[in-house]
Amino acid sequence: MREFDYQRAFDVSGAVALLDADPEARFLGGGTNLVDLMKAGVERPARLVDVRELPLDRIEFTPEDGLRIGATVTNSDLAAHPEVRRHYPALTQAVLAGASGQLRNMATVGGNLLQRTRCGYFTDLAKPCNRRAPGSGCPAVEGEHHNSAILGASEHCVATHPSDMAVALAAFDAVVSYETTDGPGELPLAEFYLPVGDTPHLETALPPGALITGVTLPPARVAANSRYRKVRERASYAFAVGSVAAALDIQGDVVREVRLAFGAVASRPWRASEAERVLTGGPVSAEAFAAAADAELAAAEALPHNGYKVTLIRNLVVAVLTELTEEATR
């Protein structure tokens, strides 16, 4: 591991100034991803700016009755918060589906959004990787790719985003707040992650040196009837091979509003906008749910060994929306 300096920040402006003064510095939250990457040699910051003591650890209602979640709120505290459990249950379920209890006690909301792919080629310095070393190639296309992307990928990168939390946040139209030396800013989560294209090493739309300060969830009645379902290769402490965050509001036998987002299928949480369009105003049935999933997945471009994800996500959509229908009609 490269030798590095360590400095703790106690206010947002001071933290941003420290990073602005040192382009090779990185913000340190819980360290559950960054420190692992430093050990592997993927990340080599000259300085770590510890932001855990910043006053960004609260969850509170917004004036519009949404929720604002501070960037240093731990995953454990987020999942346990009564208003999150009441108004956005899929978010609680998504957080609890990630990692282990010990890691959730350390991991922060801001850090979770910025965690990097777990693709084996990315973390192996002996292998080429366009995300780690631009222009070196993407060996996953011809190599091990059973858990690679089926949507929004390119020949330059087929890695998936590992976050469970971000999938639920995508379904609920979350907005990310940040601070730079030029002042505060906001990015809808839908614009936060950049498309892969031919520049997979450019992962987010955050300005250079920006510090995430929080995430805002707009009020959404549909979110109260929501669920997150994750499929993984072992029962616990494993990244998804496919996941779905869904919320459903029905009136009689008609879908009044629906939210859908997929995980582990793209380089970013995948908002299933086409599936939502097909479902809204239509009938409540397993056949309609499957048709909507098919409409979204029509754009899938599977590799030889990850085509199973198309069927997996389709079945997850039908199962979760069916469960939410039963919940809504009790």
C-alpha positions as CSV (number, residue, x, y, z in Angstrom):
1,M,0.0,0.0,0.0
2,R,1.3,3.4,-0.9
3,E,2.2,5.6,2.1
4,F,-0.5,8.3,2.6
5,D,-1.3,11.2,4.9
6,Y,-4.4,11.3,7.0
7,Q,-6.4,14.4,8.1
8,R,-9.8,14.7,9.8
9,A,-12.3,17.3,8.7
10,F,-14.8,18.9,11.1
11,D,-16.8,21.1,8.7
12,V,-17.9,20.8,5.1
13,S,-16.1,23.8,3.7
14,G,-12.9,22.7,5.4
15,A,-13.2,19.2,3.9
16,V,-13.8,20.5,0.4
17,A,-10.8,22.9,0.8
18,L,-8.5,20.1,1.8
19,L,-9.4,18.0,-1.3
20,D,-9.1,21.1,-3.5
21,A,-5.6,21.7,-2.3
22,D,-4.5,18.1,-3.0
23,P,-5.8,16.5,-6.3
24,E,-4.5,13.1,-5.1
25,A,-6.5,13.2,-1.9
26,R,-9.7,11.2,-1.3
27,F,-12.6,11.5,1.1
28,L,-12.8,8.7,3.6
29,G,-16.2,7.7,5.1
30,G,-16.5,4.2,6.4
31,G,-13.7,3.0,4.2
32,T,-15.5,-0.3,3.5
33,N,-14.7,0.0,-0.3
34,L,-11.9,2.5,-0.5
35,V,-9.6,0.8,2.0
36,D,-10.1,-2.5,0.2
37,L,-9.1,-0.9,-3.1
38,M,-6.1,0.7,-1.5
39,K,-4.9,-2.7,-0.2
40,A,-5.3,-4.1,-3.7
41,G,-3.4,-1.2,-5.2
42,V,-6.3,0.0,-7.3
43,E,-6.7,3.2,-5.4
44,R,-3.5,5.0,-4.4
45,P,-4.4,8.4,-2.7
46,A,-1.7,10.6,-1.3
47,R,-4.0,11.7,1.5
48,L,-7.2,10.6,3.1
49,V,-9.6,13.3,4.4
50,D,-11.8,11.7,7.0
51,V,-15.4,13.1,6.8
52,R,-17.0,10.9,9.4
53,E,-17.2,13.7,12.0
54,L,-19.0,16.2,9.7
55,P,-22.5,17.2,10.8
56,L,-24.1,15.1,8.1
57,D,-25.5,12.3,10.1
58,R,-29.2,13.1,10.4
59,I,-32.4,11.9,8.7
60,E,-35.2,14.4,8.7
61,F,-38.3,15.4,6.9
62,T,-38.1,18.0,4.2
63,P,-40.7,20.9,4.0
64,E,-42.4,18.9,1.3
65,D,-42.7,15.8,3.5
66,G,-39.9,13.9,1.8
67,L,-36.8,12.7,3.6
68,R,-33.3,14.1,3.6
69,I,-30.6,11.6,4.5
70,G,-27.2,13.0,5.5
71,A,-24.2,11.6,3.7
72,T,-22.5,10.2,6.8
73,V,-25.6,8.3,8.0
74,T,-24.5,4.7,8.4
75,N,-26.3,2.0,6.5
76,S,-27.4,0.5,9.7
77,D,-29.0,3.7,11.0
78,L,-30.6,4.3,7.6
79,A,-32.2,0.8,7.6
80,A,-33.4,1.1,11.2
81,H,-34.9,4.6,11.0
82,P,-38.7,4.4,11.6
83,E,-39.6,7.0,8.9
84,V,-37.6,5.1,6.3
85,R,-39.2,1.8,7.3
86,R,-42.6,3.4,7.2
87,H,-42.5,5.5,4.1
88,Y,-39.8,3.7,1.9
89,P,-39.7,0.1,3.0
90,A,-37.9,-1.0,-0.1
91,L,-35.0,1.2,0.9
92,T,-34.7,-0.5,4.3
93,Q,-34.9,-3.9,2.6
94,A,-32.2,-3.0,0.1
95,V,-29.8,-1.7,2.7
96,L,-30.3,-4.8,4.8
97,A,-29.6,-7.0,1.8
98,G,-26.2,-5.5,1.4
99,A,-22.9,-6.7,3.1
100,S,-22.9,-7.8,6.7
101,G,-24.1,-6.2,9.9
102,Q,-20.5,-5.1,10.8
103,L,-20.0,-3.5,7.4
104,R,-23.4,-1.7,7.6
105,N,-22.3,-0.3,10.9
106,M,-19.4,1.4,9.2
107,A,-20.6,2.1,5.6
108,T,-22.1,5.5,4.9
109,V,-24.8,6.6,2.5
110,G,-22.4,8.9,0.5
111,G,-19.8,6.1,0.3
112,N,-22.3,3.6,-0.8
113,L,-23.2,5.7,-3.8
114,L,-19.6,6.0,-4.8
115,Q,-18.5,2.4,-4.3
116,R,-16.8,1.0,-7.4
117,T,-17.5,-2.2,-9.3
118,R,-16.6,-5.6,-7.9
119,C,-15.6,-6.9,-11.3
120,G,-12.6,-9.3,-10.8
121,Y,-10.7,-7.7,-13.7
122,F,-11.0,-4.3,-12.1
123,T,-9.5,-5.4,-8.9
124,D,-6.7,-7.5,-10.4
125,L,-3.8,-5.3,-11.3
126,A,-2.3,-8.1,-13.4
127,K,-5.3,-7.8,-15.9
128,P,-6.3,-5.0,-18.2
129,C,-9.3,-3.0,-17.4
130,N,-10.7,0.1,-19.2
131,R,-12.3,1.3,-15.9
132,R,-9.0,1.2,-14.0
133,A,-6.6,1.8,-16.9
134,P,-8.3,3.6,-19.8
135,G,-7.5,2.1,-23.2
136,S,-6.2,-1.2,-21.9
137,G,-9.3,-3.3,-22.9
138,C,-12.1,-5.2,-21.2
139,P,-11.2,-8.9,-20.9
140,A,-14.6,-9.7,-19.3
141,V,-16.2,-9.5,-22.8
142,E,-14.5,-12.7,-23.8
143,G,-13.6,-14.0,-20.4
144,E,-15.5,-14.4,-17.1
145,H,-18.8,-12.5,-17.4
146,H,-21.5,-14.5,-15.8
147,N,-22.4,-11.6,-13.5
148,S,-21.7,-8.8,-16.0
149,A,-24.1,-6.2,-17.4
150,I,-26.9,-6.9,-19.9
151,L,-28.2,-3.3,-20.2
152,G,-26.4,-0.1,-21.1
153,A,-23.0,-1.8,-21.5
154,S,-20.5,-1.3,-24.3
155,E,-17.5,-3.2,-25.7
156,H,-15.4,-1.0,-23.4
157,C,-16.9,-2.2,-20.2
158,V,-19.5,-4.7,-19.0
159,A,-19.1,-4.3,-15.3
160,T,-22.1,-3.8,-13.0
161,H,-22.7,-1.4,-10.1
162,P,-22.7,-3.3,-6.8
163,S,-25.0,-1.1,-4.7
164,D,-28.3,-2.4,-3.4
165,M,-29.2,0.9,-1.7
166,A,-28.8,2.9,-4.9
167,V,-31.3,0.7,-6.7
168,A,-34.0,1.6,-4.3
169,L,-33.0,5.2,-4.4
170,A,-33.3,5.2,-8.2
171,A,-36.9,3.9,-7.9
172,F,-37.8,6.8,-5.7
173,D,-36.3,9.6,-7.7
174,A,-33.6,10.5,-5.2
175,V,-31.6,13.7,-5.6
176,V,-27.9,13.8,-4.5
177,S,-26.6,17.0,-2.9
178,Y,-23.0,18.0,-2.9
179,E,-20.6,20.8,-2.0
180,T,-17.6,22.2,-3.9
181,T,-15.4,25.2,-3.5
182,D,-17.8,27.0,-5.8
183,G,-20.8,26.2,-3.5
184,P,-23.5,23.6,-3.3
185,G,-25.2,21.7,-6.1
186,E,-27.6,18.9,-6.8
187,L,-27.8,15.9,-9.2
188,P,-30.9,13.7,-9.7
189,L,-29.7,10.1,-9.2
190,A,-30.9,9.5,-12.8
191,E,-28.1,11.8,-13.9
192,F,-25.6,11.0,-11.2
193,Y,-24.0,7.9,-12.9
194,L,-22.6,8.4,-16.4
195,P,-23.3,6.0,-19.2
196,V,-20.4,3.6,-19.9
197,G,-19.8,4.5,-23.6
198,D,-16.1,4.6,-24.4
199,T,-15.1,6.3,-21.1
200,P,-16.0,3.8,-18.4
201,H,-13.4,5.3,-16.1
202,L,-15.6,8.4,-15.8
203,E,-18.2,7.0,-13.4
204,T,-20.2,9.9,-12.0
205,A,-21.3,13.4,-13.0
206,L,-19.9,14.9,-9.7
207,P,-17.7,17.9,-10.3
208,P,-14.0,17.4,-9.4
209,G,-13.4,17.6,-5.6
210,A,-17.1,17.4,-4.8
211,L,-18.2,16.1,-1.4
212,I,-21.6,14.4,-1.2
213,T,-23.6,16.0,1.6
214,G,-26.9,14.1,1.4
215,V,-29.6,12.5,-0.5
216,T,-33.2,13.7,-0.7
217,L,-36.2,11.5,-1.3
218,P,-39.2,13.4,-2.7
219,P,-42.6,12.5,-1.1
220,A,-44.1,9.5,-2.9
221,R,-47.3,7.8,-1.7
222,V,-46.6,4.8,-3.9
223,A,-43.3,4.2,-2.0
224,A,-45.2,3.0,1.1
225,N,-46.1,-0.2,-0.7
226,S,-42.7,-1.1,-2.0
227,R,-40.3,-4.0,-1.9
228,Y,-36.7,-4.9,-2.7
229,R,-35.8,-8.4,-3.8
230,K,-32.3,-9.6,-4.4
231,V,-31.0,-12.8,-5.9
232,R,-27.4,-13.8,-5.0
233,E,-25.2,-16.9,-5.2
234,R,-25.2,-17.5,-1.5
235,A,-27.7,-16.7,1.3
236,S,-25.9,-13.8,2.8
237,Y,-23.0,-11.3,2.3
238,A,-22.9,-11.6,-1.5
239,F,-23.4,-9.1,-4.3
240,A,-26.5,-9.5,-6.4
241,V,-26.7,-11.4,-9.7
242,G,-30.0,-9.6,-10.1
243,S,-32.3,-7.4,-8.0
244,V,-35.6,-5.4,-8.3
245,A,-36.9,-2.5,-6.4
246,A,-40.6,-2.0,-7.0
247,A,-43.5,0.1,-5.7
248,L,-47.1,-0.2,-6.7
249,D,-50.3,1.7,-6.3
250,I,-53.5,0.2,-7.7
251,Q,-57.1,1.2,-7.9
252,G,-59.3,-1.7,-8.4
253,D,-57.8,-3.8,-11.2
254,V,-55.8,-0.9,-12.7
255,V,-52.2,0.2,-12.0
256,R,-52.4,3.8,-10.9
257,E,-48.6,4.3,-10.3
258,V,-45.6,2.0,-10.4
259,R,-41.9,2.4,-9.8
260,L,-39.3,-0.2,-11.0
261,A,-35.5,-0.3,-10.8
262,F,-33.1,-3.1,-11.5
263,G,-29.8,-3.9,-9.9
264,A,-26.8,-5.9,-11.1
265,V,-27.7,-5.6,-14.7
266,A,-25.9,-2.4,-15.7
267,S,-23.0,-0.1,-14.7
268,R,-25.6,2.0,-12.7
269,P,-28.9,1.3,-11.1
270,W,-31.3,0.8,-14.0
271,R,-34.6,2.7,-13.8
272,A,-37.1,0.6,-15.8
273,S,-38.9,3.5,-17.4
274,E,-40.3,1.6,-20.3
275,A,-41.8,-1.1,-18.0
276,E,-43.3,1.7,-15.9
277,R,-44.9,3.2,-19.0
278,V,-46.3,0.0,-20.2
279,L,-47.8,-0.8,-16.8
280,T,-49.3,2.6,-15.9
281,G,-53.0,2.7,-16.5
282,G,-53.1,-1.0,-17.5
283,P,-54.4,-4.1,-15.8
284,V,-53.1,-5.7,-12.7
285,S,-52.1,-9.2,-13.7
286,A,-49.1,-11.5,-13.9
287,E,-49.4,-11.4,-17.6
288,A,-49.2,-7.6,-17.7
289,F,-46.3,-7.6,-15.3
290,A,-44.4,-10.0,-17.5
291,A,-45.2,-8.0,-20.7
292,A,-43.9,-4.9,-19.0
293,A,-40.6,-6.6,-18.0
294,D,-40.2,-7.9,-21.5
295,A,-40.7,-4.4,-22.9
296,E,-37.8,-3.1,-20.7
297,L,-35.6,-6.1,-21.3
298,A,-36.0,-6.0,-25.1
299,A,-32.9,-3.7,-25.1
300,A,-30.8,-6.3,-23.3
301,E,-27.6,-7.4,-25.0
302,A,-26.4,-10.5,-23.1
303,L,-23.0,-12.1,-23.4
304,P,-22.7,-15.9,-23.9
305,H,-22.8,-16.6,-20.1
306,N,-25.0,-14.0,-18.6
307,G,-28.2,-14.3,-20.6
308,Y,-29.9,-16.0,-17.6
309,K,-30.2,-12.5,-16.2
310,V,-33.0,-11.6,-18.7
311,T,-35.2,-14.5,-17.4
312,L,-34.2,-13.8,-13.8
313,I,-35.2,-10.2,-13.9
314,R,-38.4,-10.9,-15.7
315,N,-39.4,-13.5,-13.1
316,L,-38.4,-11.1,-10.2
317,V,-40.6,-8.3,-11.6
318,V,-43.6,-10.7,-11.8
319,A,-43.0,-12.1,-8.4
320,V,-42.5,-8.7,-6.6
321,L,-45.3,-6.9,-8.3
322,T,-47.6,-9.9,-7.5
323,E,-46.6,-9.7,-3.9
324,L,-47.2,-5.9,-3.8
325,T,-50.7,-6.5,-5.4
326,E,-51.6,-8.9,-2.7
327,E,-50.3,-6.5,0.0
328,A,-52.4,-3.6,-1.5
329,T,-55.6,-5.6,-1.6
330,R,-55.5,-7.0,2.0
